[in-house]
């Protein structure tokens, strides 16, 4: 699995993701720091990356466009640093690899994750699962 780390997250995320056996790239190394979210999603789709972000706009764009790719993992913790959240993210990537490879939006909080299968429906109805997790 290849993970594209959004500009709103530290490049320090690259190291723990790579150490876990994944490919990881911070957006700043492949695109403009001022790029629009749609541009980031387009690049990730064309290059088969999962977007990792702290931004809710990606989910809104996926819903508005009914896109079936790329997958997006949104971390919704107060402090989304690798020191505090790497174990949580790596658990999500491992546990939900199949869903991410098929197309999914995963919102991760401290104690649970919500998974929505792509494409998202504009009315909010669709395949959705909430999973409680421990870390």
LOVEXVO-950637 format. One line per field, with one value per atom (N, C-alpha, C, O): residue in one letter; atom name; x, y, z. Coordinates in nm, 2 decimals, decimal comma. Each point is the difference from the previous one (the first is absolute). Example, Ala and Ser with C-alpha at 12.3 -4.5 7.8 and 13.67 -1.06 7.14 Angstrom:
residues 2
res = a:a:a:a:s:s:s:s
atom = N:CA:C:O:N:CA:C:O
c1 = 1,32:-0,09:0,09:0,10:-0,14:0,09:-0,08:0,05
c2 = -0,57:0,12:0,12:0,00:0,11:0,11:0,11:0,11
c3 = 0,78:0,00:0,00:0,07:-0,14:0,00:0,08:0,01
//
This chain:
residues 135
res = x:x:x:x:x:x:x:x:x:x:x:x:x:x:x:x:x:x:x:x:x:x:x:x:x:x:x:x:x:x:x:x:x:x:x:x:x:x:x:x:x:x:x:x:x:x:x:x:x:x:x:x:x:x:x:x:x:x:x:x:x:x:x:x:x:x:x:x:x:x:x:x:x:x:x:x:x:x:x:x:x:x:x:x:x:x:x:x:x:x:x:x:x:x:x:x:x:x:x:x:x:x:x:x:x:x:x:x:x:x:x:x:x:x:x:x:x:x:x:x:x:x:x:x:x:x:x:x:x:x:x:x:x:x:x:x:x:x:x:x:x:x:x:x:x:x:x:x:x:x:x:x:x:x:x:x:x:x:x:x:x:x:x:x:x:x:x:x:x:x:x:x:x:x:x:x:x:x:x:x:x:x:x:x:x:x:x:x:x:x:x:x:x:x:x:x:x:x:x:x:x:x:x:x:x:x:x:x:x:x:x:x:x:x:x:x:x:x:x:x:x:x:x:x:x:x:x:x:x:x:x:x:x:x:x:x:x:x:x:x:x:x:x:x:x:x:x:x:x:x:x:x:x:x:x:x:x:x:x:x:x:x:x:x:x:x:x:x:x:x:x:x:x:x:x:x:x:x:x:x:x:x:x:x:x:x:x:x:x:x:x:x:x:x:x:x:x:x:x:x:x:x:x:x:x:x:x:x:x:x:x:x:x:x:x:x:x:x:x:x:x:x:x:x:x:x:x:x:x:x:x:x:x:x:x:x:x:x:x:x:x:x:x:x:x:x:x:x:x:x:x:x:x:x:x:x:x:x:x:x:x:x:x:x:x:x:x:x:x:x:x:x:x:x:x:x:x:x:x:x:x:x:x:x:x:x:x:x:x:x:x:x:x:x:x:x:x:x:x:x:x:x:x:x:x:x:x:x:x:x:x:x:x:x:x:x:x:x:x:x:x:x:x:x:x:x:x:x:x:x:x:x:x:x:x:x:x:x:x:x:x:x:x:x:x:x:x:x:x:x:x:x:x:x:x:x:x:x:x:x:x:x:x:x:x:x:x:x:x:x:x:x:x:x:x:x:x:x:x:x:x:x:x:x:x:x:x:x:x:x:x:x:x:x:x:x:x:x:x:x:x:x:x:x:x:x:x:x:x:x:x:x:x:x:x:x:x:x:x:x:x:x:x:x:x:x:x:x:x:x:x:x:x:x:x:x:x:x:x:x
atom = N:CA:C:O:N:CA:C:O:N:CA:C:O:N:CA:C:O:N:CA:C:O:N:CA:C:O:N:CA:C:O:N:CA:C:O:N:CA:C:O:N:CA:C:O:N:CA:C:O:N:CA:C:O:N:CA:C:O:N:CA:C:O:N:CA:C:O:N:CA:C:O:N:CA:C:O:N:CA:C:O:N:CA:C:O:N:CA:C:O:N:CA:C:O:N:CA:C:O:N:CA:C:O:N:CA:C:O:N:CA:C:O:N:CA:C:O:N:CA:C:O:N:CA:C:O:N:CA:C:O:N:CA:C:O:N:CA:C:O:N:CA:C:O:N:CA:C:O:N:CA:C:O:N:CA:C:O:N:CA:C:O:N:CA:C:O:N:CA:C:O:N:CA:C:O:N:CA:C:O:N:CA:C:O:N:CA:C:O:N:CA:C:O:N:CA:C:O:N:CA:C:O:N:CA:C:O:N:CA:C:O:N:CA:C:O:N:CA:C:O:N:CA:C:O:N:CA:C:O:N:CA:C:O:N:CA:C:O:N:CA:C:O:N:CA:C:O:N:CA:C:O:N:CA:C:O:N:CA:C:O:N:CA:C:O:N:CA:C:O:N:CA:C:O:N:CA:C:O:N:CA:C:O:N:CA:C:O:N:CA:C:O:N:CA:C:O:N:CA:C:O:N:CA:C:O:N:CA:C:O:N:CA:C:O:N:CA:C:O:N:CA:C:O:N:CA:C:O:N:CA:C:O:N:CA:C:O:N:CA:C:O:N:CA:C:O:N:CA:C:O:N:CA:C:O:N:CA:C:O:N:CA:C:O:N:CA:C:O:N:CA:C:O:N:CA:C:O:N:CA:C:O:N:CA:C:O:N:CA:C:O:N:CA:C:O:N:CA:C:O:N:CA:C:O:N:CA:C:O:N:CA:C:O:N:CA:C:O:N:CA:C:O:N:CA:C:O:N:CA:C:O:N:CA:C:O:N:CA:C:O:N:CA:C:O:N:CA:C:O:N:CA:C:O:N:CA:C:O:N:CA:C:O:N:CA:C:O:N:CA:C:O:N:CA:C:O:N:CA:C:O:N:CA:C:O:N:CA:C:O:N:CA:C:O:N:CA:C:O:N:CA:C:O:N:CA:C:O:N:CA:C:O:N:CA:C:O:N:CA:C:O:N:CA:C:O:N:CA:C:O:N:CA:C:O:N:CA:C:O:N:CA:C:O:N:CA:C:O:N:CA:C:O:N:CA:C:O:N:CA:C:O:N:CA:C:O:N:CA:C:O:N:CA:C:O:N:CA:C:O:N:CA:C:O:N:CA:C:O:N:CA:C:O:N:CA:C:O:N:CA:C:O:N:CA:C:O
c1 = 0,08:-0,08:0,09:0,10:-0,15:0,08:-0,09:-0,12:0,19:-0,07:0,05:0,12:-0,21:0,03:-0,04:-0,12:0,22:-0,03:-0,03:0,08:-0,19:-0,05:0,09:0,07:-0,07:0,07:-0,03:0,09:-0,21:-0,04:0,06:-0,03:0,10:0,07:0,15:0,05:0,02:0,14:0,07:-0,04:0,15:0,08:0,06:0,05:-0,05:0,05:-0,08:0,04:-0,16:-0,08:0,06:-0,03:0,11:0,06:0,08:-0,02:0,10:0,08:-0,07:0,03:-0,13:-0,07:-0,08:-0,01:-0,04:-0,08:0,10:-0,03:0,14:0,10:0,06:0,02:0,01:0,05:-0,10:0,04:-0,17:-0,10:-0,01:-0,08:0,15:0,00:-0,08:-0,02:-0,03:-0,08:0,09:0,11:-0,16:0,07:-0,08:-0,12:0,20:-0,06:0,07:0,12:-0,20:0,05:-0,08:-0,12:0,19:-0,06:-0,03:0,08:-0,20:-0,04:0,11:0,02:0,04:0,10:0,12:0,07:-0,06:0,11:-0,04:0,08:-0,21:-0,06:-0,08:-0,03:-0,01:-0,09:0,01:0,08:-0,15:0,01:-0,07:-0,10:0,17:-0,06:-0,14:-0,08:0,05:-0,12:-0,10:-0,11:0,13:-0,09:-0,14:-0,01:-0,09:-0,14:-0,01:0,06:-0,16:-0,03:-0,03:0,04:-0,11:-0,04:0,12:0,01:0,10:0,12:0,07:0,05:-0,05:0,06:-0,07:0,06:-0,19:-0,08:0,02:0,02:-0,01:0,03:0,13:0,01:0,09:0,14:-0,01:0,06:-0,12:-0,01:-0,07:0,04:-0,15:-0,07:0,08:0,01:0,06:0,08:0,12:0,04:0,01:0,12:-0,03:0,10:-0,22:-0,05:0,05:0,06:-0,08:0,03:-0,12:-0,11:0,12:-0,11:0,04:0,12:-0,21:0,03:-0,02:-0,10:0,20:-0,01:0,00:0,09:-0,20:-0,02:-0,06:-0,05:0,05:-0,07:-0,11:-0,05:0,01:-0,09:-0,13:0,00:-0,11:-0,13:-0,04:-0,09:0,16:-0,04:0,01:-0,08:0,17:0,01:-0,12:-0,04:-0,02:-0,13:-0,11:-0,08:0,07:-0,10:0,02:-0,10:0,22:0,03:-0,04:-0,06:0,10:-0,04:-0,15:-0,05:-0,02:-0,15:-0,06:-0,08:0,13:-0,05:0,03:-0,08:0,19:0,03:-0,04:0,02:-0,06:-0,03:0,11:-0,02:0,14:0,13:0,01:-0,04:0,10:0,02:0,15:0,04:0,04:0,14:0,05:-0,06:0,16:0,08:-0,06:-0,09:0,14:-0,04:0,06:0,11:-0,18:0,05:-0,02:-0,10:0,21:0,00:0,01:0,10:-0,21:0,00:0,02:-0,07:0,18:0,02:-0,06:0,03:-0,12:-0,07:0,03:-0,09:0,22:0,04:0,04:0,03:-0,02:0,04:0,15:0,03:0,05:0,15:0,04:0,04:-0,05:0,03:0,15:0,03:0,05:0,14:0,03:-0,07:0,18:0,04:0,03:-0,02:0,08:0,03:-0,12:0,00:-0,11:-0,13:-0,08:-0,08:0,08:-0,10:0,05:-0,08:0,21:0,06:-0,06:-0,04:0,04:-0,06:-0,14:-0,04:-0,04:-0,14:-0,01:-0,08:0,15:-0,01:0,05:-0,07:0,18:0,05:-0,09:-0,02:-0,05:-0,11:-0,11:-0,05:0,01:-0,11:0,05:-0,08:0,20:0,05:0,01:-0,04:0,08:0,01:-0,14:-0,03:-0,05:-0,13:-0,10:-0,08:0,09:-0,09:0,06:-0,04:0,15:0,07:-0,09:0,01:-0,09:-0,09:-0,10:-0,02:-0,04:-0,09:0,07:-0,05:0,17:0,08:0,04:0,00:0,03:0,04:-0,13:0,02:-0,13:-0,13:-0,06:-0,07:0,10:-0,05:-0,08:-0,11:0,16:-0,07:0,04:0,11:-0,20:0,03:0,00:-0,10:0,21:0,00:0,03:0,11:-0,20:0,02:0,04:-0,07:0,19:0,06:0,00:0,05:-0,11:0,00:0,08:0,05:-0,03:0,07:-0,05:0,08:-0,21:-0,05:-0,09:-0,05:0,04:-0,08:0,04:0,06:-0,11:0,02:-0,13:-0,07:0,04:-0,12:0,05:0,08:-0,13:0,04:-0,12:-0,11:0,13:-0,10:0,06:0,11:-0,18:0,05:-0,03:-0,11:0,21:-0,02:-0,07:0,01:-0,09:-0,03:-0,10:-0,09:0,11:-0,09:-0,12:0,00:-0,12:-0,12:-0,03:0,03:-0,08:-0,02:-0,10:0,00:-0,09:-0,11:0,05:-0,07:0,20:0,05:-0,03:0,05:-0,13:-0,04:0,10:0,03:0,02:0,09:0,07:-0,04:0,13:0,07:0,09:0,10:-0,14:0,08:0,01:-0,10:0,22:0,02:0,08:0,09:-0,13:0,07:0,07:-0,07:0,20:0,07:0,07:0,07:-0,09:0,07:0,14:0,01:0,09:0,13:0,07:-0,03:0,13:0,08:0,14:0,04:0,03:0,14:0,09:0,12
c2 = -0,12:0,12:0,12:0,01:0,10:0,12:0,11:0,01:0,07:0,10:0,14:0,02:0,07:0,14:0,08:0,01:0,06:0,07:0,15:0,06:-0,01:0,13:0,11:-0,03:0,15:0,11:0,04:0,05:-0,08:0,04:-0,10:0,02:-0,12:-0,09:0,01:0,03:-0,05:0,01:-0,10:-0,12:0,16:-0,10:-0,11:-0,10:0,13:-0,11:-0,12:-0,11:0,11:-0,12:-0,10:-0,12:0,17:-0,09:-0,12:-0,12:0,15:-0,10:-0,12:-0,11:0,14:-0,12:-0,08:-0,12:0,18:-0,07:-0,09:-0,12:0,18:-0,08:-0,12:-0,11:0,14:-0,10:-0,12:-0,11:0,14:-0,10:-0,08:-0,10:0,13:-0,07:0,06:-0,07:0,19:0,06:0,10:0,04:0,01:0,11:0,12:0,01:0,10:0,12:0,12:0,00:0,10:0,12:0,12:-0,01:0,11:0,12:0,09:0,01:0,05:0,08:0,10:0,03:0,03:0,10:-0,05:0,08:-0,21:-0,06:-0,03:-0,03:0,04:-0,03:0,11:0,00:0,10:0,10:0,14:0,01:0,08:0,14:0,00:-0,06:0,13:0,01:0,07:-0,01:0,09:0,07:-0,07:0,06:-0,18:-0,08:-0,01:-0,02:0,02:-0,02:-0,15:-0,08:0,06:-0,14:-0,09:-0,11:0,17:-0,08:-0,04:-0,11:0,19:-0,04:-0,11:-0,09:0,10:-0,11:-0,13:-0,11:0,11:-0,12:-0,05:-0,12:0,20:-0,04:-0,07:-0,11:0,17:-0,06:-0,14:-0,10:0,09:-0,12:-0,11:-0,11:0,15:-0,10:-0,05:-0,12:0,21:-0,04:-0,08:-0,09:0,11:-0,07:-0,12:-0,05:0,03:-0,11:0,01:-0,09:0,21:0,03:0,01:0,04:-0,07:0,03:0,14:0,02:0,07:0,13:-0,01:-0,05:0,10:0,01:0,15:0,07:-0,03:0,14:0,03:-0,09:0,22:0,05:0,09:0,08:-0,08:0,09:-0,06:-0,11:0,16:-0,05:0,02:-0,06:0,16:0,03:-0,12:0,00:-0,09:-0,11:-0,09:-0,04:0,02:-0,08:0,07:-0,06:0,20:0,07:0,00:-0,01:0,01:-0,01:-0,13:-0,01:-0,10:-0,13:-0,02:-0,06:0,12:-0,01:0,08:-0,05:0,17:0,09:-0,06:0,03:-0,10:-0,05:-0,15:-0,05:-0,01:-0,15:-0,08:-0,10:0,14:-0,07:-0,13:-0,02:-0,08:-0,13:-0,01:-0,11:0,21:0,00:0,15:0,08:-0,05:-0,09:-0,02:0,07:-0,17:-0,01:0,11:0,05:-0,01:0,10:-0,04:-0,06:0,08:-0,02:0,14:0,07:-0,04:0,13:-0,03:-0,07:0,13:-0,01:0,12:0,11:-0,14:0,10:0,02:0,02:-0,04:0,01:0,15:0,07:-0,03:0,13:0,03:0,11:-0,21:0,02:-0,11:-0,11:0,14:-0,11:-0,02:0,00:-0,01:-0,02:-0,14:-0,09:0,05:-0,14:-0,06:-0,12:0,20:-0,05:-0,05:-0,10:0,17:-0,04:-0,09:-0,08:0,09:-0,07:-0,11:-0,06:0,04:-0,09:-0,14:-0,07:0,02:-0,13:-0,01:-0,11:0,21:0,00:0,00:-0,09:0,17:0,00:-0,13:-0,06:0,00:-0,12:-0,12:-0,09:0,09:-0,10:0,01:-0,10:0,23:0,02:-0,05:-0,07:0,11:-0,04:-0,16:-0,05:-0,01:-0,15:-0,06:-0,09:0,13:-0,06:0,02:-0,09:0,20:0,04:0,01:0,07:-0,15:0,01:-0,04:0,06:-0,16:-0,04:0,11:0,03:0,03:0,11:0,12:0,06:-0,03:0,11:-0,03:0,09:-0,21:-0,03:0,00:0,02:-0,04:0,00:0,14:0,02:0,07:0,13:0,03:-0,06:0,14:0,03:0,13:0,05:0,01:0,12:-0,05:-0,05:0,06:-0,04:0,12:0,07:-0,04:0,11:-0,07:-0,08:0,12:-0,06:0,10:0,11:-0,15:0,07:-0,08:-0,11:0,17:-0,07:-0,14:-0,09:0,07:-0,13:-0,07:-0,11:0,16:-0,07:0,05:0,11:-0,19:0,04:-0,02:-0,10:0,19:-0,02:-0,02:0,08:-0,18:-0,04:0,02:-0,06:0,13:0,01:-0,05:0,05:-0,14:-0,05:0,10:0,06:-0,05:0,09:-0,07:-0,12:0,19:0,15:0,03:-0,08:0,20:0,05:0,06:0,05:-0,07:0,05:0,14:0,03:0,06:0,14:0,01:0,09:-0,19:0,01:-0,05:-0,01:-0,04:-0,05:-0,14:-0,06:0,00:-0,14:-0,09:0,03:-0,13:-0,09:-0,10:0,00:-0,07:-0,10:0,07:0,06:-0,07:0,06:-0,09:-0,07:0,06:-0,08:0,08:0,07:-0,09:0,07:-0,11:-0,10:0,11:-0,10:0,07:0,10:-0,16:0,04:-0,07:-0,12:0,19:-0,06:0,04:0,10:-0,18:0,03:0,02:-0,06:0,15:0,02:0,02:0,02
c3 = 0,00:0,00:0,00:0,06:-0,13:-0,01:0,07:-0,03:0,11:0,08:-0,04:0,01:-0,04:-0,03:0,12:0,03:0,03:0,13:-0,05:-0,06:0,11:-0,04:0,06:0,10:-0,15:0,05:0,14:0,07:-0,02:0,13:0,11:0,12:-0,16:0,09:-0,02:-0,11:0,21:0,00:-0,09:-0,01:-0,06:-0,07:0,09:-0,05:0,18:0,09:0,00:0,05:-0,11:-0,02:-0,10:0,01:-0,10:-0,10:0,07:-0,04:0,14:0,06:0,06:-0,03:0,12:0,06:-0,10:0,01:-0,12:-0,10:-0,08:-0,03:-0,01:-0,07:0,08:-0,04:0,17:0,09:0,02:0,03:-0,05:0,01:-0,13:-0,01:-0,09:-0,13:-0,11:-0,10:0,12:-0,11:-0,07:0,05:-0,17:-0,07:0,05:0,01:0,02:0,05:-0,06:-0,02:-0,02:-0,06:0,06:0,01:0,03:0,04:-0,12:-0,09:0,08:-0,11:-0,04:-0,12:0,21:-0,03:-0,08:-0,07:0,06:-0,08:-0,15:-0,08:0,06:-0,14:-0,06:-0,12:0,20:-0,05:0,07:0,10:-0,15:0,06:0,14:0,02:0,07:0,14:-0,01:0,10:-0,20:-0,01:-0,09:-0,04:0,00:-0,08:0,06:0,12:-0,21:0,05:0,03:-0,05:0,14:0,04:-0,12:0,00:-0,09:-0,12:-0,08:-0,05:0,05:-0,07:0,07:-0,06:0,19:0,08:-0,02:-0,01:0,02:-0,03:-0,14:-0,01:-0,09:-0,13:-0,01:-0,07:0,13:-0,01:0,07:-0,05:0,17:0,07:-0,08:0,00:-0,06:-0,08:-0,12:-0,02:-0,05:-0,12:0,04:-0,08:0,20:0,05:0,10:0,05:-0,03:0,09:0,14:0,06:0,00:0,14:0,08:-0,05:0,18:0,10:0,06:0,03:-0,03:0,06:0,15:0,05:0,03:0,14:0,04:-0,04:0,11:0,02:0,14:0,07:-0,03:0,12:-0,05:0,08:-0,20:-0,07:-0,04:-0,06:0,10:-0,03:-0,15:-0,05:-0,02:-0,13:-0,10:-0,10:0,12:-0,09:0,00:-0,11:0,22:0,00:-0,07:-0,07:0,09:-0,07:-0,15:-0,07:0,02:-0,14:-0,05:-0,11:0,18:-0,04:-0,01:-0,10:0,19:0,00:-0,12:-0,07:0,05:-0,10:-0,14:-0,09:0,07:-0,13:-0,02:-0,11:0,21:0,00:-0,05:-0,07:0,10:-0,04:0,06:0,12:-0,19:0,07:0,04:0,04:-0,06:0,04:0,00:-0,07:0,15:0,08:0,14:0,03:0,04:0,14:0,08:-0,04:0,15:0,08:0,15:0,04:0,04:0,14:0,07:-0,02:0,09:0,07:0,15:0,06:-0,01:0,15:0,07:-0,03:0,12:0,07:0,15:0,08:-0,05:0,14:0,02:-0,09:0,22:0,04:-0,04:-0,05:0,06:-0,02:-0,10:0,04:-0,17:-0,10:-0,04:-0,11:0,22:-0,03:0,00:0,06:-0,13:0,00:0,13:0,03:0,06:0,14:0,07:0,06:-0,08:0,07:-0,08:0,06:-0,19:-0,08:-0,10:-0,07:0,06:-0,10:0,02:-0,10:0,22:0,03:-0,05:-0,05:0,08:-0,04:-0,15:-0,06:-0,02:-0,14:-0,06:-0,09:0,14:-0,05:0,02:-0,09:0,20:0,03:-0,11:-0,05:0,02:-0,10:-0,13:-0,07:0,03:-0,14:-0,01:-0,10:0,21:-0,01:0,01:-0,08:0,17:0,02:-0,12:-0,03:-0,03:-0,11:-0,14:-0,08:0,06:-0,12:-0,12:-0,11:0,13:-0,11:-0,04:-0,12:0,22:-0,03:-0,06:-0,09:0,13:-0,05:-0,15:-0,08:0,05:-0,14:-0,09:-0,12:0,18:-0,08:-0,02:-0,09:0,19:0,00:0,12:0,01:0,08:0,13:0,05:-0,03:0,11:0,08:0,15:0,04:0,03:0,14:0,08:-0,01:0,11:0,09:0,14:0,05:0,00:0,12:0,11:-0,01:0,12:0,13:0,10:-0,03:0,15:0,10:0,03:0,02:-0,02:0,05:-0,10:0,03:-0,15:-0,11:-0,14:-0,01:-0,08:-0,14:-0,08:0,03:-0,12:-0,08:-0,14:-0,06:0,00:-0,14:-0,09:0,02:-0,13:-0,10:-0,13:-0,04:-0,03:-0,13:-0,11:-0,01:-0,08:-0,12:-0,11:-0,01:-0,07:0,01:0,11:0,03:0,02:0,10:-0,06:-0,12:0,18:-0,06:0,06:0,12:-0,20:0,05:0,11:0,08:-0,08:0,11:0,13:0,10:-0,10:0,13:0,03:0,10:-0,18:0,02:-0,08:-0,12:0,17:-0,07:0,10:0,12:-0,17:0,08:0,10:-0,03:0,16:0,10:0,12:0,04:0,02:0,11:0,11:-0,04:0,16:0,11:0,08:0,04:-0,01:0,07:0,12:-0,01:0,12:0,12:0,01:-0,04:0,07:0,01:0,12:0,07:-0,03:0,12:-0,05:-0,10:0,16:-0,03:0,12:-0,01
//
